Amino acid sequence: MKIKVESEKIIKAVKKLDGIEMILENAVDAKEALDLILRRTDLFKQDNFEKLKDVSVSAIQEYKTSAVDYKIAFLLDFLFEDGTSPETKIDIIKELQAFLNKA
């Protein structure tokens, strides 16, 4: 399953948790920030999160009105253990999205 997250939400979450304002230039930076978020939150302590093997990150650019007016977003691809139910996948993704939206 994949979701799109704007870079600003990841930056705000890291700042809230660690007190630093990261600059996300690419998918490697975003993956590092996401690892910090998942490490520092209680999300991974929930039973459902043991089914999540990894999250792959790729960068996408969204052009609003012109080639110079764009935002960087990241596509998060959640990799789960085989046999993980769709409900569990949705619950995990919703938890992460809720955290990023609160940050």
MIKOL-301422 format. One record per atom (N, C-alpha, C): x, y, z. Coordinates in steps of 0.001 Angstrom, whole numbers, plus 500000, padded with zeros to 6 digits. Last residue first. Example, Ala and Ser with C-alpha at 12.3 -4.5 7.8 and 13.67 -1.06 7.14 Angstrom:
BEGIN
512850497750507080
513670498940507140
512900500030507870
513190494310507800
512300495500507800
513200496700507800
END
This chain:
BEGIN
501288516840513824
502588517481514057
502611518915513561
498948515693512975
498950516419514251
500216517229514461
499640514368510649
498700515487510552
498646516317511827
501275512346511633
501861513382510777
500939514585510647
499347510833513064
500475511451513754
501068512581512925
497686510029510969
497140510847512048
498260511545512799
499470508436509482
498916509669508906
498367510587509983
499878506346511328
500999507188510907
500494508502510323
497242505329511495
497951505790512691
499096506726512325
496747504558508838
495945505623509458
496635506192510697
498571502450508586
498734503652507758
497950504818508350
497461500634510434
498836501118510582
499034502419509818
494883500183509351
495050500728510707
496441501320510904
495501499035506856
494820500329506910
495004500975508279
496650496612507710
497408497554506885
496806498951506984
494446495481509017
495666495798509775
496509496805509012
492718495132506844
492312495977507965
493524496405508795
494043493266505213
493867494648504746
493491495606505878
496375491230507104
495018491555506636
494945493000506159
499243489609506009
498713490706506821
497367491123506253
500392487721504363
499223487327505135
498661488408506029
503760488764504721
502747488031503966
501604487638504889
504363491952506195
504556490512506177
503450489875505350
504553494925504100
504037494132505213
504430492668505077
505628498019503314
505889496614503019
505530495790504257
504428500950501967
504469500131503171
504605498665502790
505793503620500534
505312502301500164
505521501389501369
505226506940500165
505628505944501144
504983504621500773
506360509537498347
505505508379498232
506043507324499191
506482512916499159
507131511616499166
506082510520499130
506848516078497532
506111515137498369
506830513799498274
507611519390497004
508130518027497035
507262517222497995
505971521659494876
506201521140496213
506755519735496077
506517524503492713
506258523095492979
506535522769494439
506915526702490480
506042526641491646
505684525176491905
508276526498488144
509011527020489291
508191526973490579
506495525552486275
507682524737486551
508465525241487762
503216526278487667
504288526434486691
505480525570487099
501284525497489479
500906526394488390
501973526539487322
502178523050490823
500864523670491023
500457524513489822
503692520036490530
503715521382489977
502314521971490066
505245517955492688
503927518364492223
504001519811491773
507504515315492637
507318516763492618
505952517064492031
508452512682494820
507658513146493681
507539514657493778
510643510130496019
510263511545495927
509417511780494684
510019507239498032
510466507837496770
509916509256496692
510651504743500427
510335506151500171
510864506567498804
509308501953502168
510176502454501098
509710503860500735
509314500556505233
508639501583504441
509650502094503430
508922497189506483
509707498366506100
508803499348505377
507140495429507797
508545495069507623
509402496295507345
504553495270509998
505202496174509050
506686495847508974
503730493723512077
503472493203510725
504149494049509650
504068495189514315
505026494101514114
504851493471512730
501950496921514454
503159497390513773
504223496304513616
499942495796516020
499812495777514559
501119496089513855
500718496371518697
500797495012518166
500762494976516639
502779499253519218
501466498640519072
501614497297518374
505222500342519067
504961499533520249
503597498858520183
505336502015516933
505881500679516754
505655499782517976
504232504382518057
503525503649517022
504025502212516902
505393506072519791
504891504825520357
504201503967519309
508347507475518225
506931507469518606
506561506131519219
510960507221517395
510678508066518556
509220508051519004
510969505624515121
511781505224516277
511348505963517540
509430507077513343
508958505765513786
509711505274515018
511090509355513048
509709509470513529
509231508137514091
513426508255511974
513463508976513248
512069509056513866
512399507256509576
512959506321510553
513052506964511932
511783509696508367
510706508772508701
511179507734509723
514375510702507974
513429511414508837
512300510492509280
515347508795506152
516024509006507430
515086509693508423
513551509219504060
513600507904504713
514271508022506073
514237511841503339
512893511556503838
512846510213504568
516848511468502386
516602512348503535
515243512037504168
516227509818500207
517122509326501263
516924510154502533
514680511430498543
514044510297499215
514910509735500344
515741514869499169
515502513692498342
514895512578499187
515840516973500885
516161517231499484
515810516057498581
514660518233503626
514468517011502854
514672517320501381
516065519331506496
515826519711505109
515758518410504324
514743519523509830
515488518855508767
515156519479507414
515010521005512689
514294521218511438
515144520661510302
514652519452515877
515493519904514766
514643520047513506
513218518297517926
513600519689518055
514536520194516971
512166515760517844
513594515892518142
514069517330518279
509326516067517503
509903514970518266
511330515240518732
508922518404515980
508148518180517203
508807517128518089
510633517932513818
510869519086514699
510144518904516033
509394515724512697
510754515583513236
511057516735514190
506960516931511919
506962515813512867
508337515627513492
507777518859510055
507129519274511305
507152518167512348
508773517158508017
509657518136508665
509076518564510013
506443515841507261
507563515065507816
508499515992508585
504973517974506278
504442517186507395
505548516375508055
506537518884504131
506315519754505294
505811518972506502
506341516950502151
507581517058502913
507396517888504183
503300515114502113
504059516314501778
505263516435502699
502809511825501139
502972512721502287
503800513912501846
500800509268499875
501598510447499561
501621511344500792
501028505676500161
500396506957500453
501346508075500047
500420502259499306
501206503487499193
500359504694499581
500843498829500000
500000500000500000
500887501232500000
END
